[in-house]
Amino acid sequence: MAAAIWSCPASQMLEFPLSSFVTFCRNHGLLQVTNRPQWRTVRDGGREYVNRLAAGIGEIHLGQPVESLRPRGGKIELVSGSVSGIYDQVVLASHSDQSRTILAAHYPAQARLLRQMPYQPNRAVLHSDASVLPRRRNLWAAWNYQSGHSALSERPVAVHYLINRLQPLPTETPVIVSLNPLQELDPSRIHGEFHYSHPVFTRHAASIQRHIAVGNGRDGIWLAGAWLGYGFHEDGLASALRVARKLDAAAPWQGLADAA
Ligand SMILES: Cc1cc2nc3c(=O)[nH]c(=O)nc-3n(C[C@H](O)[C@H](O)[C@H](O)COP(=O)(O)OP(=O)(O)OC[C@H]3O[C@@H](n4cnc5c(N)ncnc54)[C@H](O)[C@@H]3O)c2cc1C
């Protein structure tokens, strides 16, 4: 179960700090059989909140990856292809390994810390091949873990998310996202294939996160992202709110910045 939650090989979970694991399970109501939390979905999908956030931001440059940052007269020069700009503060909300690449040349102290928070790749296939789900339909769950031959395998975890049970979809056809499927899928039922990456939480993760929190903002460089928490959506938001608060920027809704 833990490997499915963190999308990592089952054997890697043995590295995961126990106190963080128990806290996570308690926060998400995973330790109780009754009185479970009521999960809700965002109407029309996650793109809706991206659209609303984007509407409040003046200038957005899409498809223009930041290549590097370098100190320039007490400020920071941001380089992206042939374009560059000078900024007082920069918030990197990319994955730890992506931020490390951006910082490697001119901010070695931050890059060294980031090296200790790696990401690992996972393959995801969007399809309608129900043969990956349990044979008995009444056993179909939102998350369906597929074990290999060994209980504590080092291979990437295989999970089949039944999206129809996670979101209100206007179809009875099973819509499945398979993470690292173990068997070949029916090619005629495959709708797309994607490569994602997930943070790897080693036993040192919590202390590295604390180090980063203490030094965050050094040289005007701020780090945010889900990897600074447990690796989930709410962790990305909480990390951004912490940075916003340190920069004296108020959250657009009351109270949440204080709670983060
Ligand atoms: C298959 C799958 C299932 C998941 N299920 C859940 C779930 O059920 N619940 C949950 O809470 N979370 C889930 N997650 C995790 C969730 O998607 C992540 O926690 C969240 O999206 C991470 O947010 P983030 O802001 O840290 O990173 P991202 O959302 O990945 O954002 C990083 C951004 O940085 C940008 N970027 C990277 N490099 C550069 C560069 N050089 N210059 C400029 N921009 C750059 C990228 O384009 C990207 O937009 C799942 C993830 C996957 C892959």
The ligand as a Gaussian input file, in Angstrom:
#p B3LYP/6-31G(d) Opt

LIG

0 1
 C        0.504000       9.262000     -11.861000
 C        0.494000      10.232000     -10.714000
 C       -0.520000      10.179000      -9.762000
 C       -0.563000      11.096000      -8.714000
 N       -1.600000      11.035000      -7.829000
 C       -1.697000      11.968000      -6.865000
 C       -2.815000      11.984000      -5.981000
 O       -3.698000      11.151000      -6.059000
 N       -2.860000      12.968000      -5.042000
 C       -1.897000      13.923000      -4.920000
 O       -2.004000      14.806000      -4.060000
 N       -0.829000      13.918000      -5.727000
 C       -0.710000      12.970000      -6.696000
 N        0.374000      12.965000      -7.532000
 C        1.455000      13.891000      -7.249000
 C        1.153000      15.284000      -7.726000
 O        0.894000      15.234000      -9.102000
 C        2.371000      16.108000      -7.416000
 O        2.550000      16.121000      -6.014000
 C        2.251000      17.542000      -7.796000
 O        1.829000      17.726000      -9.118000
 C        3.637000      18.119000      -7.667000
 O        3.516000      19.491000      -7.695000
 P        4.815000      20.364000      -7.872000
 O        4.309000      21.769000      -7.987000
 O        5.827000      20.049000      -6.836000
 O        5.465000      19.881000      -9.254000
 P        4.842000      19.920000     -10.710000
 O        3.356000      19.969000     -10.695000
 O        5.493000      18.798000     -11.464000
 O        5.357000      21.327000     -11.257000
 C        6.706000      21.555000     -11.568000
 C        6.705000      22.582000     -12.695000
 O        8.047000      23.018000     -12.951000
 C        8.153000      23.238000     -14.332000
 N        9.580000      23.214000     -14.697000
 C       10.438000      22.176000     -14.619000
 N       11.671000      22.540000     -15.038000
 C       11.578000      23.860000     -15.377000
 C       12.504000      24.806000     -15.898000
 N       13.775000      24.482000     -16.140000
 N       12.067000      26.060000     -16.158000
 C       10.772000      26.411000     -15.901000
 N        9.842000      25.549000     -15.406000
 C       10.251000      24.291000     -15.159000
 C        7.371000      22.082000     -14.957000
 O        7.016000      22.398000     -16.276000
 C        6.177000      22.001000     -14.015000
 O        5.125000      22.827000     -14.465000
 C        0.444000      12.068000      -8.581000
 C        1.473000      12.129000      -9.528000
 C        1.502000      11.227000     -10.586000
 C        2.618000      11.329000     -11.597000

